[in-house]
Structure formats: C-alpha cells, structure tokens
Amino acid sequence: MSDTPLQADRDKAFAFLKAQARWRWPEIALWAFAFASILLMPSRALLINEIAILALFALSLDLILGYAGIVSLGHGAFFGVGAYTAGLLAKAGAGAAPLSDPTLGLLAAGATAAMIGYATSFLVLRGNDLTKLMVTLGIALIFQELANKFSDITGGADGLQGVTPAKVLGLFDFDIYGKTAAFYSVTVLFLLFCAARVIVHSPFGISLRAIKGNALRARAIGVPVDARLRAIYTLAAAYAGVAGALLAQTTAQVSLDVLEFHRSADTLLIVVLGGVGTLYGAVVGAAAFKMMYDFISSYTQQYWQFWLGLILVVLVLFVRGGIMGLIARLTGQEERA
Amino acid sequence: MNAILQTKGLMRMFGGLTATNNVTFSLPRGARHALIGPNGAGKTTFVNLLTGVLAPTSGDIFFDGQNVASWPAYRRARAGLARTFQINQLFLDFTPIETLGFALSEARGEGAQFWRRIGTHRGVVDESVDILERLGLGDVLTRRVGLLPYGKQRLLEIAIAVAGKPKALLLDEPAAGVPEGEREQILQVIEGLPAEMALMLIEHDMELVFRFAKSISVLVQGALFAEGEPAEIARDPRVKQVYLGESEVEHHFEARA
C-alpha cells in the first residue's frame, strides 16, 4: 500500500525537506565565479583576498546574529585574537614549517578564538539585547587594550612585524601580487561556508532558528537553549578567529587595527547590507561593501562614508532583507524562513 | 504512589502579591483533570511553575517520582512534562513539517546533531506526518505556520506538545479564541489523546470542562479552593459563589444544579 494518501504525504514531506538544503545553480555559479575571478582579474587579487576575509568574518557574525539572534558589537575581539595567534605563530616559526605553516596557524587561531568565545559566552548570553551589545562591546574593548598594553608580545601600536608564513600546504608561496593569498582565502572561505551551510540545515541549526523564533517554546520542547547558544557562539568565534588569521598571514603583519571597534561595526553593517540569516548575505555584502568603497573612494576619498550611510539607510528602510532580500524579490522567489 | 505530577506547599510571590498560595496538588497517571477558576485566579502562573517557566518562591514539585522544583524548563520537558500555551507560541517562519520534525528530533535526543541535514531520518519524517495527519494538519504540511488559520495554529500547538509522547500534558486553554465551527475538532483531538497520557486542562469554557474532565480542581486567588468530581463541583454553592458575575459560567452551574 505505497500509494495511500498518507504515504503520498510522507513522500511529499520527505522531498520537501530534502529540497530545502539542495544546492541551487546560482550558488554554484557564485563560487565558480569567486575562484575564476582570481584568474580573470589577477590585478585584483589583493582586493579579492580582502573580500574573502571580510566575507568569512561576516559569515561568522551571521551565524550568531542571523541564525541564533545574538546581537554583538564586539565580534572583532575574536578576529583580533585569531590574527595575533596566527601572526605570533608565523613569527615564531620564522617562515619555516611546522610553526609557520599557514594551516596550523588557522587551526590554532580558530581554537584560541573558540576558547575565548566559549569562556565569554557565559557573560554574553545573560540579559537582553542591549545587555548583549554592551557586554560584547566591553569585551572587545578589553582585548584591544590588552593588545596595546602587552606590546612586548603584540608589538603594540607599531604592530607585529616579521610575520612570515610558510608555503601553503608546503607547496604555494605567498606572492606579492596576492594570487596565492586570494586562492588561499577564497578556498578557506568556501570550505567553512560549506560547513556552515551543513550546520544551518541540520537539526542543531533548526533548533537555533527555533530559539531565535521563540525561546519559550523551544525550552518547552526540551531544547537546552543556553547550551545551544553557547555552542554556536563558540563556533562563530572560531570562524572569526580563522578570518583574522587569514588577514595576518596574507598581509604578513598584525596591527592593533584588527581589534578596532570599526571592524565589528563594519561587519554588522555588511551582514545587514547583504541580508541577515542567509549565509550568502555575508559573502555578497562583503563584496558589495568593498567594491562600493573602491568605487566611491575613487571619486571622493573623504566622503565615501556619506554614500555608504545613504545606501544603508535606503536599504534598511525600503528593502527588507538586504541584497539577498532584494534578489529574492526580483526573481519572484517567496522569501522563505 | 500513583501520581505523575504533584506539588507540596507550592508558593509563588510577585512582590507583595501571592500568585500561588500553598498549593498541594496531585495529578494521577492517565488523569483527565480540569483546573478551573475565575479570571486572575493564578491558573497560568501555576502551569508556569509546574513547567519551569517560573521558579517557585517555596515548595516542591514532583514529576514521575523526582523533585523537579529546581530543574530548568527544558529538563522537565525532556522528562516527559509537556504543555501548550494559552497564547500561541509557534515558530512562525517554519512549516508544520519542520516544526514537528524539530520537536521529534529533540524528543529523540538528536537535536544537537549538526553534521546532517534535517529530514534524513525517514522515521522522524514519517512520524511527523502521521501526527500532523491525525491532528488534521495533513493538508498544510509545507505551508508557513505564520500563514495558517488560527484554528490550525491551535492544533499545531497540541501537535508539538504530544510529539514527544509526554507522560503528562498541561493544556492551557486550548480552545481559546477558536471560532465556534472549529472548536469541535480541537475537542475531538484532545479526547483522542492516548489514555495513559495524563491531561490537565486549564479552561474557562465550562462546556468543554464538563465534557472532558473526570475530576476538577478550582483555584481561587492562588489557592486550591475545591476539588472533586464534576458533579460535586457543579453542586458546590461555594464554587458558584466565586464565579458570581461571570454570567456565562454562572449560567452553566445553574443548568447543572
């Protein structure tokens, strides 16, 4: 009796859930373009590298903001911790494996940021949104001042010099045109994006969306809300740490700037610009942000923030869901979830 | 001891106000019990205390033999104490199939799995569909919850709560606000719940109460005021007294007296 109405509904539901996580061709096209762009526009490799790093950082913020509803103004702390971890490792190894190995640097940066993320998650997850904003901001300020204070380790205001990562996978040397850097960063972004994509479509991911949607009900279903939020906060911290590590390795330096407040704020802006809770919003938002900066500042060096601000206001007020929301509307796709 | 859920001297204060006053209460396994009381009697506060949304000021709560008074809400839910809400608490941008699949995954202890997409466990999907069909939601499996008619949303409230096969289910005004034509469906769903599942219905609608309940507790100003079989409660002049002014209810007692 496989064609009873019940069985038909079961099959329909099964197919529906399967379709949610399916790769669609625009996604494949986007990633193909991301890799191809390095070959097509080698003179833009440094810009592509920057975009990839920014996108990864924004992606990590989208994981907590878009999927778990945790607002943060201090996400840059993890980015900075990752940058210093990778920078110090590369410096310690003096350009030779194993210590200067970039992959090791990424793992170490991710792990360090994750540990700090887990430790601070207990503070961050208390209280309401405003409390969260202030606590995350406060933690970021503390880390910034620590990096400034311990200048014998971090180089203080002069920055960390002599960051010399070894060849990527022992094969590819970082070149001055940034081609290796761009391939390296885009690849890391792609891999971590795929992982994030799996996670947001998993039972764990749907429980986060449920918590964001209605924490009261999630608890009544038996979801350990705090533990789940701590887990995603820790993961997002690791992602941000890896993004920071990419910046340290590909630019061969770390300055106090990695811990500046504007990084956290810019990233929040990028996620909103791209579309919160879409993953792709982080990537598209980062590209749009960087290209807008490049474009506008080629006309007016000083006032680019004016135009950025104007675009942001228009987008937030009149186009719900950022660039991804705009695309969904233009292609006539119902904005889902 | 045949009670699934018990309280001893349960108290809850909000500042100087006593919302729950020294309640010692027992819900037998497989019960069909109703908790009634005039507006502001503290019925929902009592449910919130039982389920861990609120912490008691003092007193104990026993569920399935364990003192759960200090347990967080999610642990009580996992132990088999489920509830529905007086005001819909749903995930508006989910679909019913996602909602049920999620609730079932959590009940099976698979909610933290991050390495596989949802819907790969055929058993979970099939069971979700079965429950939804049984509760009259089979035609809206893949519609957004926020777009469902109110009556369907009320049914989904119950579907979520029964997904984990709880030992006790607290139904907080399940038919509240449901248009007359759709009430009957909700009543039938409640009556069709497994006999071994203890049910406590918090309700204002006396027709529903007297049709459903085998026993009734009356809560007045946070304290247990009367307990007994429906016929006794209906005859009790003191109960009638506390409902004075709530004409609809009054009328119901008149009819039964």
Contacts between the chains, C-beta under 8 A, distances in Angstrom:
chain1	res1	chain2	res2	distance
A	5	B	138	7.9
A	6	B	129	7.1
A	6	B	130	7.2
A	6	B	133	6.1
A	6	B	138	7.9
A	9	B	129	5.2
A	9	B	133	6.5
A	9	B	138	5.8
A	9	B	141	6.3
A	10	B	125	6.6
A	10	B	126	5.0
A	10	B	129	4.7
A	10	B	130	7.9
A	12	B	141	6.8
A	12	B	142	7.3
A	13	B	97	4.6
A	13	B	119	7.9
A	13	B	125	5.5
A	13	B	128	6.9
A	13	B	129	5.0
A	13	B	141	5.3
A	13	B	142	7.1
A	14	B	119	6.4
A	14	B	122	6.9
A	14	B	125	5.1
A	16	B	95	7.6
A	16	B	97	6.5
A	16	B	119	8.0
A	16	B	141	7.3
A	16	B	142	4.8
A	17	B	97	6.8
A	17	B	98	7.3
A	17	B	101	7.0
A	17	B	117	7.8
A	17	B	118	5.9
A	17	B	119	2.9
A	17	B	125	6.5
A	18	B	117	7.9
A	18	B	119	5.9
A	20	B	117	7.5
A	20	B	118	7.5
A	20	B	119	7.5
A	21	B	117	4.3
A	21	B	118	7.8
A	198	B	114	7.4
A	198	B	115	6.6
A	198	B	116	7.7
A	198	B	117	6.9
A	199	B	114	4.9
A	201	B	117	4.4
A	201	B	118	6.4
A	202	B	113	6.0
A	202	B	114	4.6
A	202	B	115	6.6
A	202	B	116	5.9
A	202	B	117	6.0
A	202	B	118	6.5
A	203	B	102	7.2
A	203	B	105	4.5
A	203	B	106	7.9
A	203	B	110	5.6
A	203	B	111	5.4
A	203	B	112	7.3
A	203	B	113	4.8
A	203	B	114	7.6
A	203	B	116	7.6
A	203	B	118	5.6
A	204	B	111	6.9
A	204	B	112	5.3
A	204	B	113	6.0
A	204	B	114	3.8
A	205	B	114	6.8
A	205	B	118	7.9
A	206	B	94	7.9
A	206	B	98	6.6
A	206	B	101	7.8
A	206	B	102	5.1
A	206	B	105	7.9
A	206	B	118	5.5
A	207	B	102	6.6
A	207	B	105	8.0
A	207	B	106	6.9
A	207	B	111	5.1
A	207	B	112	7.6
A	209	B	91	7.3
A	209	B	93	7.7
A	209	B	94	7.5
A	210	B	91	5.3
A	210	B	94	7.4
A	210	B	102	5.9
A	213	B	91	4.2
A	213	B	92	6.6
A	213	B	93	6.5
A	213	B	94	7.2
A	214	B	89	5.3
A	214	B	90	6.9
A	214	B	91	5.8
A	216	B	53	7.0
A	216	B	85	7.8
A	216	B	89	5.5
A	217	B	85	7.3
A	217	B	89	4.0
A	217	B	90	6.9
A	217	B	91	7.1
A	217	B	160	7.4
A	218	B	74	8.0
A	219	B	52	7.7
A	219	B	53	7.7
A	219	B	72	7.4
A	219	B	73	4.2
A	219	B	74	4.8
A	219	B	77	6.9
A	220	B	51	6.5
A	220	B	53	7.9
A	220	B	73	6.4
A	220	B	77	5.6
A	220	B	82	7.2
A	220	B	83	5.8
A	220	B	85	7.7
A	220	B	89	7.3
A	220	B	161	7.8
A	221	B	74	7.9
A	221	B	77	6.1
A	221	B	102	7.5
A	221	B	103	5.1
A	221	B	106	5.3
A	221	B	107	7.8
A	221	B	160	6.5
A	221	B	164	7.4
A	222	B	74	5.1
A	222	B	75	7.9
A	222	B	77	3.8
A	222	B	78	4.1
A	222	B	106	5.0
A	222	B	107	6.6
A	222	B	111	7.7
A	222	B	164	6.7
A	223	B	74	5.7
A	223	B	106	5.7
A	223	B	111	6.2
A	224	B	72	7.7
A	224	B	74	5.0
A	224	B	75	8.0
A	225	B	74	6.7
A	228	B	111	8.0
A	228	B	112	7.2
A	231	B	112	7.5
A	336	B	93	7.8
A	336	B	144	7.8
A	337	B	93	4.6
A	337	B	94	7.0
